[in-house]
Amino acid sequence: MSMLIEAIFVITQILTFAILGRVILSWVMQMNPTNSFLISAYRVLIQFTDPILAPIRRIVPPAGMFDLTPMVAIILLYVISQVLSQILQQFS
């Protein structure tokens, strides 16, 4: 069970970093929209994180010009990983 808990932690961390990378690249892309490497990296991150962010985006309305969806997603990932870890620890 310990390895499963560690795997949940690693997956959560990877998804969190991917979401943060997407946010940072969205800001950088506004300053340098013609860099082909940044465009490619941003597209990969969009494909990787959209399955998580898109459903949340349907529920969470935008706050002016700010998209709070990444923050909500990171909080949900943390909560879900903690709940799963607690459940798995009870069975071990």
C-alpha positions as CSV (number, residue, x, y, z in Angstrom):
1,M,0.0,0.0,0.0
2,S,2.9,2.3,0.7
3,M,3.9,2.3,-2.9
4,L,0.4,3.1,-4.0
5,I,0.3,6.1,-1.6
6,E,3.7,7.2,-3.0
7,A,2.3,6.9,-6.6
8,I,-0.7,9.0,-5.7
9,F,1.7,11.7,-4.3
10,V,3.9,11.6,-7.4
11,I,0.9,11.8,-9.8
12,T,-0.5,14.7,-7.8
13,Q,2.9,16.5,-7.9
14,I,3.2,16.0,-11.7
15,L,-0.3,17.3,-12.3
16,T,0.3,20.3,-10.0
17,F,3.6,21.2,-11.8
18,A,1.9,20.8,-15.2
19,I,-0.9,23.2,-14.1
20,L,1.6,25.7,-12.7
21,G,3.7,25.4,-15.9
22,R,0.6,26.1,-18.0
23,V,-0.2,29.2,-16.0
24,I,3.4,30.5,-16.2
25,L,3.6,29.8,-19.9
26,S,0.3,31.6,-20.6
27,W,1.9,34.7,-19.1
28,V,5.2,34.3,-20.9
29,M,3.3,33.6,-24.2
30,Q,1.7,37.1,-23.9
31,M,5.2,38.7,-23.9
32,N,6.7,36.5,-26.6
33,P,3.9,35.0,-28.7
34,T,6.1,34.0,-31.7
35,N,8.6,31.6,-29.9
36,S,7.9,28.2,-31.5
37,F,9.4,26.3,-28.5
38,L,7.1,28.0,-26.1
39,I,4.1,27.5,-28.3
40,S,4.9,23.8,-28.5
41,A,5.4,23.4,-24.8
42,Y,2.2,25.3,-24.1
43,R,0.2,23.1,-26.4
44,V,1.6,20.0,-24.7
45,L,0.6,21.4,-21.3
46,I,-2.8,22.3,-22.6
47,Q,-3.4,18.7,-23.8
48,F,-2.1,17.3,-20.5
49,T,-4.1,19.6,-18.2
50,D,-7.3,20.2,-20.1
51,P,-9.0,17.0,-18.9
52,I,-8.6,18.3,-15.3
53,L,-9.3,22.0,-15.9
54,A,-12.1,21.9,-18.4
55,P,-14.7,20.3,-16.1
56,I,-13.8,22.7,-13.3
57,R,-13.9,25.6,-15.7
58,R,-17.6,24.8,-16.5
59,I,-18.4,25.2,-12.7
60,V,-16.1,28.0,-11.6
61,P,-16.9,31.3,-13.3
62,P,-14.0,33.6,-14.3
63,A,-13.2,36.4,-11.8
64,G,-12.9,39.3,-14.1
65,M,-9.8,38.8,-16.2
66,F,-8.4,36.1,-13.8
67,D,-9.0,32.4,-14.3
68,L,-9.2,30.8,-10.9
69,T,-9.6,27.3,-12.3
70,P,-5.9,26.3,-11.9
71,M,-5.9,27.2,-8.2
72,V,-9.2,25.3,-7.6
73,A,-7.7,22.3,-9.5
74,I,-4.6,22.3,-7.4
75,I,-6.6,22.5,-4.2
76,L,-8.9,19.7,-5.4
77,L,-5.9,17.5,-6.4
78,Y,-4.4,18.0,-2.9
79,V,-7.6,17.2,-1.1
80,I,-8.3,14.1,-3.3
81,S,-4.7,12.8,-2.7
82,Q,-5.0,13.3,1.0
83,V,-8.4,11.5,1.2
84,L,-7.1,8.6,-0.9
85,S,-4.0,8.4,1.2
86,Q,-6.0,8.3,4.4
87,I,-8.3,5.6,3.0
88,L,-5.4,3.5,1.8
89,Q,-3.6,3.8,5.1
90,Q,-6.7,2.4,6.9
91,F,-6.5,-0.8,4.8
92,S,-2.8,-1.4,5.4
